[in-house]
Amino acid sequence: MQYDIQGNPDFGEVTVRLEPGENIYSESGAMTRMSANTEVERKVIGGMLKGLFRKATTGESLYVGNFSNQQGGEVSFAPSMPGTVMHRKMTGDEFYLTAGSFLACTPDVNLSTQFGGMKAMFSKEGVFLIKASGNGDLFFNSYGGIIERDLNGPFTVDNAHVVAWEPTLDYKITGMGNLKSTFLSGEGLVMKFNGHGKIYLQTRTVPALVDRLSPLLRP
């Protein structure tokens, strides 16, 4: 399968070239255009129970689109928010995504949910994470541009700016100092990573956008 990512960093999208017999799954509503004779069916990755659990805990759609074309063709996907689209080749490893970051994957990539810890209940990104595993192509997205960092030691980041990371990194969710500074500084909770591996950060956050627009929408 071939793919082409265009529009980064502001308005990224991916176009996938499907050969006969190939198919790809995408987040519901992500398809922007496709070749004639492309077939689409709804599918629940991992079965109905896992799909319901993933929807309830991460906000991802219950159903994904399953795209195929018996003659071969193209299909394009774009995230709902303006930002960057990234690709990761899965080779039997694992990869963690925050809620809302999944865009598309090939069938041999498995998606499941993982509890982010008790402190994640108070975080801006939700309690559960998406764990991708298996083999194949994974596409994920950010809101705003993506900053890719290779970590080799401690690193602290506002939890709403985290998009994805490799499992070789350990993390904990904590406040910015004591309880008073955490809630009065406006920074809230942070994720403190440690270890060696890649982390992907986004330059903008949806909660910050909501906070900025909310006063303008009040009657």
HUPEVEN-V771692 format. One record per residue. RES is the residue in one letter. SS is DSSP state (alpha for helix, beta for strand, coil for the rest). D_CENTER is the distance of its C-alpha to the mean C-alpha in Angstrom with 2 decimals. Layout:
RES/SS/D_CENTER  RES/SS/D_CENTER
//
This chain:
M/coil/21.08  Q/beta/20.86  Y/beta/18.20  D/beta/18.46  I/beta/15.96  Q/beta/17.77  G/coil/17.63  N/coil/15.74  P/coil/15.44  D/coil/16.08  F/coil/15.49  G/coil/13.59  E/beta/13.79  V/beta/14.29  T/beta/17.52  V/beta/18.09  R/beta/21.70  L/beta/22.44  E/coil/25.65  P/coil/27.82  G/coil/26.56  E/coil/22.89  N/beta/20.09  I/beta/16.33  Y/beta/13.97  S/beta/11.70  E/beta/10.07  S/coil/13.31  G/coil/14.79  A/coil/12.82  M/beta/15.98  T/beta/18.17  R/beta/21.08  M/beta/22.44  S/coil/25.74  A/coil/28.61  N/coil/28.94  T/coil/25.21  E/beta/24.83  V/beta/22.06  E/beta/21.95  R/beta/19.87  K/beta/18.63  V/coil/17.23  I/coil/15.39  G/coil/17.44  G/coil/20.02  M/alpha/20.63  L/alpha/20.74  K/alpha/17.43  G/alpha/15.89  L/alpha/17.67  F/alpha/16.63  R/alpha/12.87  K/alpha/13.50  A/alpha/15.79  T/alpha/13.83  T/alpha/10.18  G/coil/11.09  E/coil/9.38  S/coil/12.29  L/coil/15.01  Y/coil/15.75  V/beta/14.06  G/beta/16.20  N/beta/18.10  F/beta/19.59  S/beta/22.69  N/coil/25.82  Q/coil/29.04  Q/coil/30.42  G/coil/27.33  G/beta/25.47  E/beta/22.46  V/beta/19.51  S/beta/17.12  F/beta/13.68  A/beta/12.36  P/coil/9.73  S/coil/11.67  M/coil/11.66  P/coil/13.37  G/beta/11.70  T/coil/10.88  V/beta/9.59  M/beta/9.60  H/beta/10.98  R/beta/11.56  K/beta/14.63  M/beta/14.63  T/beta/18.24  G/beta/18.65  D/beta/16.58  E/beta/13.66  F/beta/10.33  Y/beta/8.35  L/beta/4.78  T/coil/5.37  A/coil/5.86  G/coil/4.95  S/coil/1.58  F/beta/3.48  L/beta/6.60  A/beta/9.37  C/beta/11.24  T/beta/14.92  P/coil/16.79  D/coil/17.36  V/beta/13.79  N/beta/13.68  L/beta/11.06  S/beta/12.42  T/beta/12.15  Q/beta/13.67  F/beta/15.60  G/coil/14.79  G/coil/18.50  M/alpha/20.98  K/alpha/20.34  A/alpha/16.72  M/alpha/18.53  F/alpha/19.54  S/coil/16.36  K/coil/14.57  E/coil/11.14  G/coil/12.76  V/coil/14.42  F/beta/12.14  L/beta/9.21  I/beta/7.70  K/beta/9.87  A/beta/9.93  S/beta/13.55  G/beta/16.32  N/beta/17.23  G/beta/16.06  D/beta/13.61  L/beta/9.81  F/beta/8.15  F/beta/4.85  N/beta/5.54  S/coil/6.98  Y/coil/9.88  G/beta/12.82  G/coil/13.37  I/beta/11.71  I/beta/14.12  E/beta/14.20  R/beta/16.61  D/beta/18.60  L/beta/19.70  N/beta/23.04  G/coil/23.89  P/coil/23.04  F/beta/20.48  T/beta/19.71  V/beta/16.98  D/beta/16.41  N/alpha/13.71  A/alpha/12.22  H/alpha/11.76  V/beta/9.66  V/beta/6.17  A/beta/6.86  W/beta/10.38  E/beta/12.96  P/coil/14.97  T/coil/18.10  L/beta/17.20  D/beta/18.54  Y/beta/17.69  K/beta/19.30  I/beta/18.76  T/beta/21.91  G/beta/23.65  M/coil/25.09  G/coil/28.50  N/coil/30.51  L/alpha/29.82  K/alpha/31.57  S/alpha/29.73  T/alpha/26.35  F/alpha/27.06  L/alpha/29.38  S/coil/27.65  G/coil/24.84  E/coil/22.29  G/coil/21.53  L/beta/19.71  V/beta/18.37  M/beta/16.75  K/beta/19.34  F/beta/18.30  N/beta/20.97  G/beta/21.49  H/beta/20.90  G/beta/17.63  K/beta/14.85  I/beta/12.49  Y/beta/10.22  L/beta/10.98  Q/beta/10.83  T/coil/14.36  R/coil/14.09  T/coil/12.93  V/alpha/13.22  P/alpha/15.69  A/alpha/17.87  L/alpha/18.04  V/alpha/19.05  D/alpha/21.61  R/alpha/23.00  L/alpha/23.51  S/alpha/24.70  P/alpha/28.24  L/alpha/28.68  L/alpha/28.02  R/coil/30.57  P/coil/33.93
//
